[in-house]
Amino acid sequence: MLVISFDHFAVRRVKQLDSRVKTAIMYGGRPLDAVAMARAAGADAVRPSHETLTAQDVAACHAAGLAVIPWTVNDEASMRRMIELGVDGMSSNYPELLSRLRAS
């Protein structure tokens, strides 16, 4: 189970209630310090918008022990870019497209 939310206070509260529950913060844009945001919420992962995600963002999060799972990646070019960046997963409205890409 992974509890995710744009409401970082809610993510922190879930973690306070049960530290065993895996949590992730969602966000759009490009924060100054995603690692600090995740730590403040007690999150295990970040769920950034794929549109602004960079290799440096992924590297910083991975170095901090955070999984990176961008949200709603719906086209082949963006999926390929996320795979190249080394993300840990991604959400999509077209999982069959991602499945075909992974098989090729």
NORTARA-V948299 format. One record per backbone hydrogen bond with DSSP energy under -1.0 kcal/mol. CO is the residue of the C=O (numbers start at 0). NH is the residue of the N-H. E is the energy in kcal/mol with one decimal. If there is no record, write none. Layout:
# NORTARA-V948299
co={CO,CO}
nh={NH,NH}
e={E,E}
This chain:
# NORTARA-V948299
co={2,4,5,6,7,8,9,10,11,12,13,17,21,22,22,23,24,32,33,34,35,36,37,43,44,45,46,47,53,54,55,56,57,58,59,60,61,66,67,69,70,74,75,76,77,78,79,80,81,90,93,93,94,95,96,97,98,99}
nh={23,25,7,10,11,12,13,14,15,16,17,20,2,43,44,4,46,36,37,38,39,40,42,66,24,68,26,70,57,58,59,60,61,62,63,65,64,45,87,90,49,78,79,80,81,82,83,84,86,72,96,97,98,99,100,101,102,103}
e={-2.2,-2.4,-1.2,-1.7,-2.2,-2.2,-2.3,-2.1,-2.1,-2.2,-2.2,-1.7,-2.7,-2.3,-1.2,-1.3,-3.1,-2.0,-2.6,-2.6,-2.5,-1.4,-2.6,-1.8,-1.8,-2.6,-1.6,-2.1,-2.1,-2.6,-2.5,-2.3,-2.8,-2.5,-1.2,-2.9,-1.7,-2.7,-2.5,-2.0,-1.0,-2.4,-2.7,-2.1,-2.4,-2.3,-2.5,-2.0,-1.8,-3.3,-1.0,-1.4,-2.6,-2.0,-2.3,-2.5,-1.5,-1.2}
